[in-house]
């Protein structure tokens, strides 16, 4: 194994994201005031063949019985023994935000850029139909680190028009977990990722666990201000708040 220094511990991911944000620097300033984002939360689907039907909020194993014929993206590894995950548009015109430079070991795929809450996706970003999420090579993964949670930037077609969206995943090597996905229902309109992966962390201990669930259950049914269990800030602790905790249960905050 070479002793040549390599970019580790997320440095590659941070650089790729910085390059992409610079390439699409005008995205945030062109956002429409009529933006109408749609989010599908609490999916928590774990597999090595994941269909993403983003505008219908559907997912599952796209291999079984040729399911999900209307899927927009395929998130997959070739089999359970592989140590990589890839994503590509299931139909022409569906793309992923990815590095513009080909990967050293593949001229076909680009490196999928990991995004985070607060980033904006839209026109001007470097989209590509085929993207590699992570791969084992001399004990380093490119561009995602194993166990990393983040957002894939997506562009897909609805009735012939471009729409922008995201898929929140955790990369596990040969498999991934799809946590949530969202898209902008207005055509050709940027979307801002407004999702807090630790929204269920009621007691702010950087983990969503039984302690947070206990707070929500103890306050369940209560109304009024200053309720720590009122996670969606609608002045009532109810099923909506419980769903937020359960969707993020077991998550460690960055």
Secondary structure, DSSP 8 states (H G I E B T S, - for coil): --------TTHHHHHHHHHHHHHTTTTGGG--TT--EEEE----EEESEEEEEGGGTEEE-SSGGG--TT-SEEEE-SSTT--EEEEEESSTT-EEEB-SS-BTTBSS-EEB-EE-TT-EE-TTS-EESEEEEEEEETTEESSS-TT-EEEEEEEEEETTEEEEEEEEEEE-SS-EEEEEEEEESSTT--EE----TTTT-TT-SSB-SHHHHHHHHHTTT-BSSS-TT-TT-SSB-SHHHHHHHHHHTT-B--
